[in-house]
Every structure is written in structure tokens, then in C-alpha cells.
Amino acid sequence: MTTRRPVGAHARLRPRKAPGPRPVPTTPAVTADQETRGRLLMAAERLFADRGFKKVTVREICRAARANVAAVNYHFGDKLGLYREVLQSAIDAMRATNDAARRAGEGQTAEEQLRRYIVIFVHRVLASGHDTVHKLIHREINDPTPALDALVEQGVRPRVEYLSGLIAEIIGCAPSDERVLRCVASVQTQSIAYLPNPIAGRLGLTFKPTAAHLDELADHIAEFSLAGVRAVGHSGHARRPRAART
């Protein structure tokens, strides 16, 4: 004889869904604050990228953002606090590229991981729409601020350590070998050379940032880099003798 549960028994056995938090009512003041904060970030990003941290004033940022001159202190503490948050967006973009490259290379050989890193790096760095990020990083490197440590520790160092591990495995040496860091620099600078700049334009290093062109460039950089890393590994520690002084 089959015992039938009364109607509604299954519903009683299932745990009740915990009520979610009540939505916070949006007031005009909260919305206005958020809008002002967003305008400050957008204006500061553009100005800092174009002229650097030291050459931009709080008054200029507030004028461009259509905000009261006291708004920067209210939302960010001071000009440096605003700059740190702007630069953090560039750092987050670097971290996203690092993470995407790691995921793409999971389970692959060191050579294939390096190849996939280069493909992702080229597409993310040279695709249109990332000019502001590159300008911010370039200016921070050339004219450092107290925010440099965050850029190095969160964005640059993890990337260098990842590439160093791959290249060391390909060469067959320790990541601390001086040849490894030289190879890392060689791999990175090939892509950076194609960033829009007056010298690259005059030398003919410009190209259309379409998916097909980026694929072609990434393949070239990957083949060139892998061939170079292999050659460094095959040469061992041998050094070309210096020419005798006359």
C-alpha cells in the first residue's frame, strides 16, 4: 500500500528561502553623489592620461567634471586619492589580461602557454579603445607617484613572474637566470612597439587593429619570440667574445 503525502508536504520539507535585504530607497542626493563621482573619475582619467598627475590641478578636474571644487576631497580624500582610483582601473585591466592568459594556457606546454599569452596580450593591448589605459601606465612609469607600488605589485610583477616561469622552462634554467628577464623584456617590447606613437607612424609600424591583423601580428611575435628563446637555450652560457681593443 502506497502512502501518499498530503498535498503541500514537499513544500513544507523544502527550506524556506531566506528573505533578501530590502532595497535601499534611492534618494536624489545619493544619485547626485554617484553621478558627480563618476564625472570626476572620467574627467580625471582623461586629464591624467593626457598630462600626468603633477600637471593637472584639482580645479581643472572639477571644472571638466562640472563639479564643486570641494567634490574631490569629499569623494576621494584628496587629489592623490582620486589618482589612485583612476590608476587602479588601468591596473585592473592588466590583471584581467594576466588572468585571461593563465586560463588560456592551463594544461599546455610552456611554449604553447607563451604563444597563447602573446595572442591575448596583443589583442588586448593593441585593440582600439585602450589608449587611455596605456597613457596612464606610460606616464606613471616615466614620472612616478606614490601609486607606483600598486602598479608594480598588482600588475607588472605577476606578469613578469608568469613569463619568467615559462621562459625558464623552455630554456631549461632557473627563473633567476639573467637570460630569462632579458627574454621577458624582448617578448613584451615587441607588442609595445606597435602602440600608436609618432615614431612608430614614421617608421611604418602602424596597422589596422582588426581581428585579422592582430592575429597576424600575434603569430609573428610568437614565432619570433619562441625562436629567440630556443636559441638562447641552445647557446647555453656561451658569450660572444668582445672585440679586442685597439
C-alpha positions in Angstrom: 0.0 0.0 0.0 1.4 3.3 -1.0 1.3 6.1 1.5 0.5 9.4 -0.1 1.9 12.5 1.4 -0.7 15.2 1.9 -0.8 18.0 -0.6 1.8 20.6 0.3 4.1 18.2 2.2 7.0 18.6 -0.3 6.7 22.4 0.0 6.9 22.1 3.8 10.0 19.9 3.7 11.9 22.4 1.5 13.7 25.1 3.5 12.2 28.4 3.1 14.1 30.9 1.0 15.7 33.5 3.3 14.3 36.9 2.6 16.8 39.1 0.8 17.8 42.5 2.0 15.3 45.2 1.4 16.3 47.5 -1.4 17.7 50.8 -0.2 15.5 53.6 -1.5 17.3 55.7 -4.0 17.2 59.3 -3.0 18.0 62.2 -5.2 21.0 63.1 -3.0 22.5 59.5 -3.4 22.0 59.6 -7.2 23.6 63.0 -7.5 26.6 62.0 -5.4 27.1 58.9 -7.6 26.8 60.9 -10.8 29.3 63.5 -9.5 31.8 60.8 -8.5 31.5 59.2 -11.9 32.1 62.5 -13.7 35.1 63.2 -11.6 36.6 59.8 -12.4 36.0 60.3 -16.1 37.4 63.8 -16.3 40.4 62.9 -14.1 41.2 59.8 -16.2 41.3 61.9 -19.4 43.4 64.7 -17.9 45.8 62.5 -16.0 46.4 60.4 -19.2 47.0 63.5 -21.3 49.2 65.5 -18.9 50.2 63.3 -16.0 49.4 63.6 -12.3 51.6 66.5 -11.4 50.5 68.8 -14.2 46.7 68.6 -13.5 45.1 70.6 -10.8 42.0 69.7 -8.7 40.3 72.9 -10.0 40.8 71.7 -13.6 39.3 68.3 -12.9 36.3 69.8 -11.1 35.7 72.3 -14.0 35.8 69.5 -16.6 33.5 67.3 -14.4 31.1 70.2 -13.7 31.6 69.7 -10.0 32.2 71.9 -7.0 35.9 72.3 -6.2 35.4 70.6 -2.9 34.0 67.4 -4.5 37.4 65.7 -4.9 38.1 65.9 -1.2 34.6 64.8 -0.4 34.7 61.7 -2.6 38.4 60.7 -2.7 40.1 62.5 0.2 42.5 64.4 -2.0 43.9 64.6 -5.5 46.2 61.6 -4.9 43.2 59.5 -3.7 41.4 60.3 -6.9 44.5 59.5 -9.0 45.0 56.1 -7.2 41.4 55.1 -8.1 41.9 56.2 -11.7 45.2 54.3 -12.0 43.6 51.3 -10.3 41.3 50.9 -13.3 44.4 50.5 -15.5 45.9 48.1 -13.1 42.7 46.0 -13.1 42.9 45.9 -16.9 46.5 44.5 -16.6 45.3 41.9 -14.1 42.4 40.8 -16.3 44.9 40.3 -19.2 47.2 38.3 -16.9 44.3 36.1 -15.7 43.0 35.5 -19.2 46.4 34.4 -20.4 46.8 32.0 -17.5 43.4 30.4 -18.1 44.1 30.1 -21.8 47.4 28.2 -21.2 46.2 25.8 -18.5 47.4 22.3 -19.1 49.5 23.3 -22.1 53.3 23.1 -22.7 55.4 26.1 -21.7 55.8 27.0 -25.4 52.1 26.9 -26.1 51.4 28.9 -22.9 53.8 31.6 -24.1 52.2 31.6 -27.5 48.7 32.0 -26.1 49.9 34.7 -23.7 51.2 36.7 -26.7 48.0 36.3 -28.6 45.9 37.5 -25.7 48.3 40.3 -24.9 48.5 41.6 -28.5 44.7 41.6 -28.8 44.1 43.4 -25.5 46.9 45.9 -25.8 46.6 46.9 -29.4 42.9 46.7 -29.9 41.2 50.1 -30.3 39.7 51.7 -27.2 42.6 51.1 -24.7 44.6 54.3 -25.4 43.8 55.9 -22.1 45.0 52.9 -20.1 48.3 52.8 -22.0 48.8 56.6 -21.5 48.2 56.3 -17.7 50.6 53.5 -17.3 53.2 55.2 -19.5 53.0 58.4 -17.6 53.2 56.6 -14.2 56.4 54.8 -15.3 58.1 57.9 -16.7 57.0 60.2 -13.8 56.3 58.0 -10.8 53.9 58.9 -8.0 53.3 57.2 -4.6 50.8 54.9 -6.6 53.7 53.2 -8.5 54.0 50.4 -5.9 50.4 49.3 -6.7 51.1 49.2 -10.4 54.3 47.2 -9.9 53.0 44.7 -7.3 49.5 44.1 -8.7 50.1 44.4 -12.4 53.7 44.2 -13.6 55.3 41.8 -11.1 52.7 39.0 -11.6 53.1 39.3 -15.3 56.9 39.2 -15.2 56.9 36.2 -12.8 54.5 34.3 -15.0 56.5 34.9 -18.2 59.8 34.2 -16.3 58.5 30.7 -15.3 57.5 29.8 -18.8 60.7 31.1 -20.4 62.9 29.4 -17.8 61.2 26.1 -18.5 61.7 26.5 -22.3 65.4 27.4 -21.8 66.0 24.8 -19.1 67.3 27.1 -16.4 66.2 28.8 -13.1 63.9 31.8 -13.4 66.6 33.9 -11.7 68.9 33.3 -14.6 69.7 36.8 -16.2 68.8 35.5 -19.6 65.3 34.9 -18.6 64.5 38.5 -17.7 66.1 39.6 -20.9 63.9 37.3 -22.9 60.8 38.6 -20.9 61.7 42.1 -21.9 62.2 41.1 -25.5 58.8 39.4 -25.7 57.0 42.4 -24.1 58.6 45.2 -26.1 57.7 43.7 -29.5 54.0 44.3 -28.9 54.5 47.7 -27.2 56.4 48.9 -30.3 53.2 48.9 -32.2 51.3 51.2 -29.9 50.3 54.4 -31.6 53.0 57.0 -31.4 54.7 59.5 -33.8 57.9 57.4 -34.2 56.0 54.2 -35.0 54.0 56.0 -37.5 57.1 57.4 -39.3 58.7 54.0 -39.3 55.7 52.3 -40.8 54.8 50.3 -37.7 51.2 51.3 -37.8 48.4 48.8 -38.8 44.7 48.5 -38.7 43.6 47.0 -35.4 41.2 44.5 -36.9 41.0 40.9 -35.6 42.7 39.5 -38.7 45.6 42.0 -38.5 46.0 41.4 -34.7 46.1 37.6 -35.3 48.8 38.0 -38.0 50.9 40.2 -35.8 50.5 37.9 -32.8 51.6 34.9 -34.8 54.7 36.8 -36.0 55.6 37.9 -32.5 55.0 34.4 -31.1 57.1 32.7 -33.8 59.9 35.3 -33.4 59.9 35.1 -29.6 59.8 31.3 -29.4 62.7 31.0 -31.9 64.7 33.5 -29.9 64.1 31.8 -26.6 65.0 28.4 -28.0 68.2 29.9 -29.5 69.1 31.4 -26.1 68.6 28.0 -24.5 70.7 26.2 -27.1 73.5 28.6 -26.8 73.9 27.8 -23.1 76.0 30.3 -21.1 78.3 30.9 -24.1 79.0 34.6 -24.7 80.4 36.1 -27.9 83.9 37.3 -27.2 84.3 41.0 -27.2 86.3 42.6 -29.9 89.9 43.4 -28.9 90.6 47.0 -28.2 93.0 48.8 -30.5 
